[in-house]
Amino acid sequence: MSSFEQKFRIFSNLCTEDYLIRYANKGLYKRSLKELDNGVTVDYTWNETSVSCELSEDSTCTLQDTLDQWQCSCPSEQICKHVLISILYYQREHASTDIKNSDEQGEADGVTGVNQANELDEVRIDQASSSIVTASRFRWMVESNLTTLIKSLNSSVIEEVLFRLRYPEAIKVLEDSLLTVHLVSQDIEVSFTEEPSLAKALCKVKQTAGNIAKLEALLRYRMQQGIDDTESLNTKAFDLKFSLQTVRECRVILAEMLKTGLARLPGSYMAELETLAITAHSGNLPDIERSLRGIQGELQLFFNRHVRFSMHTLLSRVSKLYLALHVLEQEKASAIQQSQLIGRFRSKYYTVPELHLYGIGADAWETRSGFRGITYYFYGLDDQQIYTYSDVRATYYDDHEFSYTEHYGSYIPWLPQVTFRQFAGEEVQFRAVKVNEEHRLSSGEGAKLTILPRTEVENVNVEPLVQQASTILSHDSQEVSLFSAPKERLALFKVSRILEHHFEPSTQDLMLTMLTEASEELVLTLPYASDWETTIKRLESGYGAAALEHFYAFVRVEQQQIVPISFLKGSTVFSLKLDLGYGRMKRLGRL
């Protein structure tokens, strides 16, 4: 017997009925057995790493010691009956040889082969009925070294599974000749064999998605058994390579600037920062590059004696970058902390099996660098996180324009019959949607969206977002945080009624004074812009606001002012900048 035939013999013994049915399907398995019963035979030609199987009905297939790789002369792209027949026929022939050998040995010992077979069957029955024995066959799933199991997987697969594990996923476990983990919301089954290998696990999802499903099923099973693999996974997922020499050079340059002082800083320092930013880009240090360019921009304002220059902002940027460089240079931070300091050149999106989101408003905006967009805000009903989707366009080219009204009324990418205006106020269920670390939703293909009946906001658990007026501005919005990206400060307030509204000519702001349910006064500031001139005039005249009572105000905190985004009451959402033309403010007042 050749060495490969020995491997194939072991493999064929692992190909139990459950194994083959889960890899193919029950109908195909039964058709294969029927053809064998009708007299189909197979001739085997053993090669060094494969076996050529010639079926009597003129089909030919080539097998290895795994079902992940096979070839067949038939046109099927999925596993076919010819592959199953080749395995099953070998099993029958192999079993016949074993019985014959067993009979001969039994006669010599005075024991019949039939009795031996019966005793063997009894042992197998006892083993199948014993949960302890069954569990021991798959003990490797909780006892094996995880680093060894995931050795063949690349870091992107591990990183995606790590992200998925943040979200709940129910699993069902079935133990027979295989241990099958069913990922319920994804409706994916992964069946593990007794062999401690992810490669040998069965999953109908193929290629990278299949590897992700196999690892996720294994880790969720281990989580169910009380095992936390986060630390070991982080080490493999965030295997970082960056230029430590560039880190040292950047820290030295910043130290020189702090020692010299702004008053004596030469203009040539700007060129040094530009050179360092380019070097940081080449050294795989994207956030370091961005920070250097941010400092460069602040210094440009200083050299130009611009009114927008802020010493506080410059010192904050320099402090955060210097500390990040110092931590990287010490080489003592964990892999995940290093990745947080280094950042990414492009935001990476991961597939989340299921998201239940509640629309809480939309906000239109424009940047000084020439971008316009609308951001849609959603509240995660399962994890109490804020999710966003942004429709953004560059407008710095002469022929590029962005009409807020046009885009607000256009159709969303997931359901062509739903507009963004409707989308902003819906309760929705996403399946297989891609999300990044900042909880931004992707419009990429594959996501499925279902519109659900909207729950009234008073019946939704929004307490994690609700804040008190007396404490909202006391938080230091310029707080330096090394290991996390700066986030929008968003909050909800329970408002009793609007006390007054007036336009402040000196600052060009519309001021809305609210009385909260806690009897505190809260001042909301809506900065003037030409696009919102009509909106501000309507709000200033009290358009629909006089009758508006007992509602939620969704706001963004910017430095020492609170900017309103939307009002919510009942099942209605009113986005201040975008909805005045649709009469929703008056509708809110009538609720």
N, C-alpha and C positions, 0 to 999 in steps of 0.2 A: 504494500500500500504506500503510495507516494505521500510526501509530507502535506501537500495540499489536500489530498483526499482525506487525510486524517482531520484537517481543519474543517473540511466540508461536512464530514460525518458529525463532528461536534455541533456545527451550525445547524444541520438538519434536525438533530435532536432537540434543539432549542425552538424549532419552528412548530410549536404546538398549534392546535386548532385555534385557540384564542389569538395567538400571535399572528397567524396568517389572515384570520378574519379581520383583525384590527388594522393590519397593514393594507389589505385589499378590501373585500367586503364579503358578507355571508353568501350572497348569490353566486359570486365568482368561485368561492371555495367549494360550494355544492356542485357547481357545473364541472369543476376539475375532478372531484371524486366520481361523478357520474361517468365521465369519459374514461377514467381508469377502470371502472367496473365494466365498461363496454369493450375493454381490451386494448386500449392505447398503451404502448410500451415506449421505453426510452433507452437509447444507447449513450453511454458516457465516454468521452475522450478527455483524459486528465492532462492538463497543462501545468505549467509551473505555478501560476497564480490564479487559475480559473479552470472551469470545466465546461466543455462543449457538449450540449445535450441535443441529440437528434431524436425527435419524436416520430413514431410510426405514421403519423398523419401528415408528414412532410414539413413540419415546422422545426426550426433550429433556434436554440437560445444559448447564451453564454452566461454563466453564473459565477459569482465569487462567494466568499463566506459572509456576505451581508446582502440584505435586500435593497440597500441604498444604491447599488450599482449592478446593472444587468443589461443585457441586450437581447432582442428577439427579432426574428425575421418578419413577424407580423407588424402591421402599421400602428398598433396601439402605443400611445405615449405614456399611459399609465401601466402599472403592473398587470400582466395579462394571465390568462389561464395556463398558457404554456409554461410560464415560470413556476406556477404553483404545481402543475402536473409533474414537472421535472423534480421538484423537491419531494412531493408526496410519493412518487414512484420509487425514488431512492430510499425513502423511509420504509416502504413496504418490503423492498428487496433486502434492506439492511435488517429489518425485523425478522424476515424469514430465515436469514443466515444465523441470527442470534438464537432463534428457536431450535434450529437444527443442531447448533453447537451445544445448546442447553440440553437437548434430548440425549445426545451422545454422552455428555458428562453425567447426566442423571442415571443412565443405564449402568455406567461404571460404578456409580455410588449406590445403586439400588433405589434410586428415587426418580420418578418419572418427570419428564419435562413439563407435563401438564400441571403436576402438583407445584413445581417450582414457579410456573407462570401464575398459578392461583395465589401462591404465597406472596409473590411480587406485587400482584394486584391489591392484595389485602394491605400490604405495607403502604402502597401508594394512596389507598383510600384513607388509611389512618393518618398519613401525612397531610392529605388535603383537608381532613376534618379538624386538624389541630391548628389553632390560630397561632400558637407559639412557633411551631415549625414553619408555618407560612410566613410569619413576620420575619423569622431569621433569614429566609431566602432573600429578603430585600433590605436587610439591615445595613447594607452598604450605603443606602440612600441617606442615612443619618450618621453613619460612623466613618465613612470614607473621607479622606483629606480633600476638601473642596478645591484647593489650589490645583491638585492633580486632575480632578474631574473637569475643570474649566480651562485646562492648559491649552487646548486646541482652539479655543474661542478667541476672537479678536476683541479689543477693548471696546469698540463701538457697540457690540452685542451686549457685553456686560453692563456698559453704561446705560443702555436703553432699558434693560431689565431692572437695574437699580432704580431708575426713574419710575417704572411701572409699579414697583413694590410700594411706592408711597400711597398708592390708591388701593382701596379694598377690592378684593376679588374672592368670591366664594368658590370653594373647591369641593368636589366629591371624589372619594377614593374607593376604588373597587379592587379587591385582591382575589386573583385566581391563579392561573399559571403565569400571569403578568400582574404587575401593579399599575393600575391605570389612574391617572389624575385628570379629572375633568375640570377645566377652567370654565365655570358656568356662564358668566356674562359673555365670554368670547366664543363659547360653544366649541372649544378645542379640546381634544383628548390626546394625552401623551401616555403611552404605555411603556413601562420600564421592565427590562428583563432582569434575570438574576446576575448578569454580568455587570460589574461596576463601570459603566461607560455611558456617557450621554450620546455618543455616536450610535450605539446599539438601540437606543430608545426609538419607539415608533410614533410617528406623527404624520398625518396626511398633509399638513402644511410643509412646503418644501423650502429648500435653500436657507437664506438668512432668517426669514420669518419663522421657519421651522426650528432653527437653532435657538431663537429667542423664546419660542413657546416651550421647548424642552427645558431650557434653563429656568424659565419662570415657574414651570410646573414643579421642578425639583425644589426650588427655593421656597415656594409657597407650601410644599409638603413639609419641608424642614421647619418652616415657621410654625406650622400646625403642631409640630413635635417640640416646640419651644426652643429652637435653635436660631440665633441671630448671626447672620453671615455678613453683615454690613461692612465691618472693618476689613475683612479679607477681600471682599469684592472691591472696595474702594481702592485698595492697593493695586489690583490688576487693572481696574477701569481707568484710573488716572495715572498711567505710566507716562510721565511727562519728560520731554526733552526740551531744554531751553539753554540759552547762553548765560552761564554764570559770570563770565567775564564782562558781558554787557551790563549785568546787574550791578557789578562792582563799579564800573565806570559811571553809571548813572548816579549812584549814591555819592560818589566823590564829587561830581559836578554840582549836585544839589547842596552838598556840604559847603562847597566853595561859595555858592551864591548866598547861603545863610551867613557865612563868615564875612563876606564882602559887604553885604547890605545893598538895598535897592539904590540908595543915593549915589553910590560909587560903582554901580554895576555897568560895565561897558556894553555898548550896543552889539559888539561881536558875540555876546553871550547868546543872542537869538540864533546865530548860525550854529553854535555848539549844540543847542537844543535840537535844531533841525537834523543835524548829523546823528545825534543820539537816537532820535525818533526813528530814523531810517534804519539804524543798527538794531534797534529793538524789534522792528518789524522782521528783519532778517533772522534775529535770534529767537523767534517764536515767543515774543512777549507782547501780545496785542494790547492788553490793558495798560502796560507800561508805556507803550507808544501813545495811546490815547491820553494818558495823564500828562506826558511830556508836551503834547500839542496843546492840551488845555492850559498848562502853565505858560507855554509860549504865547497863547492868545491873551492871557491876563497881562503878561509883561508888555505885549504890544500896546495894550490900552494904557499902561503906565508910561511908556516912552512917548506916547502921543498925547499925554496929559488929558486923556478922555474922561468925561464925567462918569462914565459907567465903570471905571476902574474901582475895584473893591479890595482893600488890603486884607479884609477878613476872608474873602473868597480865595485869594492867592495863598494865604497862609494855610488855609484848609486843604487846598490841593497839594501844596508842597509837603505838609505834614503827613497826609495819607500816603503819598507816593514814597516818601522817605522811609516810613515805617514798613511799608510793603517790601521795599528793596532790602531793608535790614533783615526782615524775617526770611526772605528768599536766600540771602547771602549766608545766614546762619545754618541753612540746610537741616533744620530741626523740625520744620512743620510737616504735618502729614501730607500724603499725596493729594487728598481732596482739598486741603487748605492751600496747597501750592497752586492747584488748578483754579481756585477762586481768586488768588492774587494775580495769576497770569492771564486769565480770561480766554476769550475765543475771538478769532477774526470774524466768524459768522455765528449767529445764534443757531443752536442745534435744537431740532424739534423731535419729540418722541411720541409714539402712539400710546394713547390712553384708552383702555377698553371701553370705558363708559363715563360720561359726565352729565350730571343733572344740574342745569343752570337756570338762574332766575334773572331776567333782564331788569336792570336798575337805572338805565339811562344812557345817553350818548352826549358827547361833547365835541365841538368843532374847534380846531386850533390851527395856528400858523407859526412857523419858526422864522427867525431872522435869516437863517441860511437858505430860505427859499423852498420850504416844504409846506404843503397844506394837507389836512386830513381830518377824518372823523374817527373817534375812538368810541367803541361800544363796550359798556361795562356790564358784567354778569356776576352774580353771586352764586358760588358753589354750594348747593344745598346739602351735599354730603360732607364736604371738608371745610366749609365756611371760609373759603379763599375767594379773592376777587380775580376774575378772568376777564381778559380784554380781547377785542378784535379791532384792528385799525385798518382803515382804508386810506392810503397815503399816496400822494403824487408830488413829484418835483415840479415846481412852477418857475424855476429860474431861467427856462428857455422862453423865448418870445412867443412861440406858438403853443405853449402848454398852459392850460388854464384848469382851474378846479372849481366847479360850481357846487357849493354845499347842498343846495336844494336838489340839484340833479342827482348827485351821488346818494343823498339821503332817500330819494325816491326810486333808486335803481334796485335790481334784484340781487339777493344774496347768492353766493356761489353754491350753496348746498341744496337749496330748493328754489327752482326758477320762478315759482309763483308767489314767493314771499319777498316783500321789499325790506330794505334796511330799516325803514321807519317802523314797520310792523315788528321786525326782528328785535328792535331795541326794547320792546315792551312785552316780550313773550317769555313763557316758561318752556324750556326745551330740553330734549334728551339727545346727547351726542353719543355715537358709537364709533370706535376706532378713529377718533380725532387726534390730530397731532398738536402737541402743546410744548412750549419751551420752558426754561427754568423760571422765566418771569410770568408764567401763566398766560402767555399770549397764544391765541388760537391760530392755527394755520388753515388756509383755504384750500390746501392740497387735496388731491383726489383720494378717495377711499373712505372718507368720513360719511356717516349716515346721520341725518338729522330728523327728529320727530318733534312736531309742535304739540305740546301738552296743554290741557285746560289750565289756565293761569290761576294760581292760588292768590287770594287777597293778601296784600303785604302785611296786614295786621295779624295774619295767621301763619306767617313765615318766621322762623327763628333767625332774626337778624341781630340779636343782642350782641354778638361779637363785634359788629360794626358800630353799634350805638355808643356815642360818647357824650360827655357833659360839656356844656359851653364854658364852664369855669376852668377846665383843665386842658382844652384842646390846643390853646396857643402857648401853654407853659412848657411843652416839650420842645427841646432844642432840635430844630429841623436841620441844623448843620452838624449834627453829631457824626463823628468820624467812625466808620465801621469798615474794618479791613476785609473781613471774610464774607461780605454780602454786597450786592449791587444796591445803589440808592433806589428807593421805591417811592412811588407817589403816596402821599399821605391822604388817605380817603376815609370818610366817616359818614355816619348817618346821625341825624338829630330828630328827635320827636318834637315837632313844632305844634304849639297850640294855635297860634294865629300870627298874621303879619301885622306888626304895629304901625310901621310907616315905611315909606319908600321915597327917596329923593335923589336927584342927580347932583353930584359934587363937581362944580365947574373947575375948581383948582386942580383936581386930580383926574378929571374926566372919568369918574367912576360912578356907577349906580349903586347906591347903598340901600340894602333891604334889611330893616330891623325886625327880628323875629322874637316872639315870646315862646320859649320852650315849654314842654309839659312840666318841667321842673321849676317853672317860674323864673327862669334866667333869661336875660336879654342876649341875643346873638346877632351880630352884624355880619351880613354877607355882602361881598364886594364883587360886582360884575364890571370888569374894566371895559372902557369904551373902545370900540373898533368900528371902522366904517361899515363892515359887513353886518354889524349888529345894531346899527343906528335905529332901524324900525323896531327891533326887539326891545331895545332899551327904552324907546319912547312909549311903547305899549305898556311895559312894566311900570314905568314912571307914572303913567296915567292910571294905574291900578287895574289894568285890563284883566278882569276875572279874578283878581287877587283878594278883593274885599270880602268875598264870601268863602274864601278858602280857609278852612280850619281843620285842626287835628290831622296832620299829615306828616310824612317823613321828608326831610331835606337831605339829599345826597350831595356831598361837598368834597372839594379838594383843598387841602391846607397848603398855602404857598407862603413861606417865610412868616410874616406877621399879619396875613390876611386870609380870609376864608372865602373861596370862590364857589358859588353854587353851580351844580351840574344839572340836577333834576329834582323834581318833586314827585313823591309817590303817595297814592291813596287808593285803597281798595285794590282793584285789578288794573288801575291806570297808571302809566308813567308819563310825566311831562318833562321833556328835555328843554331847558330854558332857551338855548340859542336856536334850536331847530324846530320846535313844535308850535310856536306861537301862531304860525300861519295855518295850523290845522284845528284851532279852536279847543285844544285839549285843556288849557287852563280853565276855561269856563266849565268844561265838563267836570274837572276836578272839584270846582267850587260847588257843584250840584250834588256831589256824592255825600 
